[in-house]
Amino acid sequence: MDFSDLIQWCLEHLSYWVILILMILENSLVPLPSELIVTPAAYKAANGEMNIFLVILFTTLGALIGALINYHLALITWYLKKKLKACR
């Protein structure tokens, strides 16, 4: 599989739900640059294959959900550390 084949495959299978899931992963756990997600989606939107407003919506929702996951993981960690210190 050539690199151009990989890019072609990604463009063919890119949908709003894939954008959402990848943005959640990018903002929570996996160090994945958002440019790898948003640029092909914008390309498809410019060609009329996707709606730009839905691309923006799903990108924003994914980023928000990923950030909230990080926030709550940090909050749980802080709470558990506080409880462990209180037990000593």
N, C-alpha and C positions, 0 to 999 in steps of 0.2 A: 504494500500500500504506500503510495507516494504522498507527500505532504499536501499536494493539491487535491488528491483524492479525499484526504481527511477533512480538508476545509469544505469541499463540496458535500461530503456526507453530513457535516455539522450544519451547513446551510439548509440542506434538504429536511433535516429532522428538527430544526429549531421551531419551537412553538411558544405560546405565552406561558404555558405551564413549565416548560423547560427553563425559560427565563426566570420564572419565579423560584424554582428549586435551586438553580445555580446561584442566584443572588442571595438566597437564604444561606447556602453553603459558604458563599464568598464572605458574607458578613458575620458568620458565626464561627465556623471551625476551619475551613479549608482556605489556605492563603492563595486564592485564585483572583487574579486581577479582573476587575469588572469590565475593563476594556475588551477582554476576550468574549464577553457576553453581549455587551451593549452594541459594539460596532457591527457585528453581523446582523443583529436585530434592526439596527438603524438602516443598514443596507437593504434588508428585505422590505422595510417600511418605505424607503425611498423608491423601490421598484413596484410598490403597490401590492406586495404579497402579504403585508401585515399592516395593521392600523397603528399609526405612530402614537396615538393617545393610549391605546391598550398596552403598547410596549412601555411607555412611560409609567403607566399605572402598575403593571406587573413588576417592573424594575424597582419602583419605589416601595411597593408592598414587600417584595423580597428583601430589600435592604432594611426596611423597618422590622420585619419579623426576625431577621438575623440579628439585628442590633438588640432587640428585646430578649432574644435567647441569651446573648452574651450578658446582658444586664442582669437577668434573673440567675444565671449561673454564678456571676460575681456576688450577687446578693446572698445566695444560698451559702457560698463559700465564706463570706464575711460573717453570716449568722452562725455557721458551724464553728468558726474560729472563736467567735465571741463566747459561745456556749462551752467550748473546750477550756478556755481561759477561766471561765467562772467555776468550772469543776475542780480546778487545781487548788 
